[in-house]
Amino acid sequence: MPAVPSCIIEPIWDQFQVLIPPVADEHPLGCHRPRIPDRVVFDKLVQVLVLGAAYEKIADTTCSATTIRRRRDEWIAAEIFTALEQSCLHAYDKMVGLALEDLAVDGCITKAPCGGEAAGRSPVDRGKQGTKRSVLVDGTGLPLGVVVAAANRHDSPLLRPTLETLSRFGFELPERITVHLDAGYDSKATRELLEELGCDGEIATKGIPAPIQNTARWVVERTNAWHNRGFQKLAVCTEKRTRVIEAFIGLANAIIITRRLIREAWTRHRWDNRPARRP
């Protein structure tokens, strides 16, 4: 059984392969072993992301663990994962439309047993190594940007770089944006930041139970669940380099956005190989 349904992964691969730069054969004799197809390595990376298994467990006779890591680093250097995520967001905005008037931001702490550049003492896991993702979503929960930091970083200082990920949309932002935040952001610095950026803020008040403060930030909690339940590599982060973590997050976001795009477009459009049932 594939890690991701073919109706979702095939359009992602169609866009991904266009972004792969051509490889020049510089061998003087041209007698080296044939290059492993990019599609094979891509499928292996999807399996690593979804199943959370080690590269050695995913490797087989078709592709070694060393090839997976080497090709992954080549694609990261070419910024393909970032371009793929941006392409998926653009497609969704064009066909369905992003709800950029209402945004939500929240942090999510996960395990990082191997440590690394983005690991720190987790305040919710007895001081073990952990990683935090500061996630920005639109009004429907689509991930717009993620900032990776150590688990012992507070959510409030990460708000500025998280909101700055909106720069990927250029000047296509609404005039007024409302940012929905939980009580962890209830501070004077947060309000000054939102005023500086020209955004309105809906911030939960400290000391009042969350169910009483019914806000529109529940969508970011659902997105964090999508990340952790659907992609074991993000739930238990075993990567040590921040850029590798960001690459896997970008691939996960591309899968989430494409899945939502197919679900929403199923009732609006018709295309070849359209699923018989709504995903």
Buried (B, 14 or more C-beta within 10 A) or exposed (E): EEBBBEBBBEBBBEBBEEBBEEEEEEEEEEEEEEEBEBEBBBBBBBBBBBBBBEBEEBBEEEBBBEBBBEBBBBBBEEBBBBBBBBBBBBBBBEEBEBBBBBBBBBBBBBBBEEEBBBBBEBEEBEEEBBBBBBBBBBBBBBBBBBBBBBBBBBBBEBBBEBBEBBEBBEEEBEEEBBBBBBBBBBBEEBEEBBEEBEBEBBBBEEEEEEEEBEBBBBBBBEBBEBBBEBBBBBBBBBBBEBBBBBBBBBBBBBBBBBBBBBBBBBEEEEEEEEEEEEB
